[in-house]
Amino acid sequence: MRYSDSLQFDFAPAVQAEHICLQSDEAIVVDRARGARVGPVLTVASRLRGCETEVAFLDNHRLAVRSRRPRRPRQDYVLDLRFLDAQPVRERRIAWLCWQTSAALAVLAASSHWLHPGILGSIGLLTAAICAGMLALYRTRETIEFRSMHGQARLLEIRGGLGCSRAVASFTAELARRITAARAHMPQSRQQFLRDEMREHRRLQGNGVLSVDAYEASKQRILQAHA
């Protein structure tokens, strides 16, 4: 409090203290029991890429995730639906160069039968076209990410080939409905929600779902949202 001609209050120290309290809150959050599965189960697998993701709803407003990626340890974890952003981030990558190369080689293979290379040249070009096509299939993919509400950390990644987003569409609609139900089941003030979201990020970082850098970046976003 400062004394002058008129009574004034300085709220800056209180705001800073609240920020410090939020940032330094390192309370250990114990994982709850997984619970029983309820509702639909989504499984997206790609043998070509060696990727598989299984997502299942649990009866305690949780989401069970099993993820397998090449050259990575298998992940098996549970998410609190309250802190998921219902709007996914979609990314589509199409290997246009590989597809064009495959098509060009196929045309050359079809026409080379009438040219000097003959049948052996056609077989070689056709084999090269098939290899280019397989590479195009491998590099062409769709990725659907679900991130945290304020931290914007990637909590769930579903990766597959073209058409993956259509297969996930009905699941996404059900997920949005259950996120709304989870937040209605435990109403909180904005400050309480942000504190719990930071604790959730901390728990996931401890379980290896989030890297240290991803956790620190999400923590800064939550602190900015708290301001």
Secondary structure, DSSP 8 states (H G I E B T S, - for coil): -B-SSS-B---HHHHHHHHHHHHT------------EEEEEEEEEETTTTEEEEEEEETTSEEEEEEE-TTS--EEEEEEGGGB-SS-EEEEE--HHHHHHHHHHHHHHHHHTTSTTHHHHHHHHHHHHHHHHHHHHHH-EEEEEEEBTTT--EEEEEEESTTHHHHHHHHHHHHHHHHHHHHHHS---HHHHHHHHHHHHHHHHHTTSS-HHHHHHHHHHHHHHH-
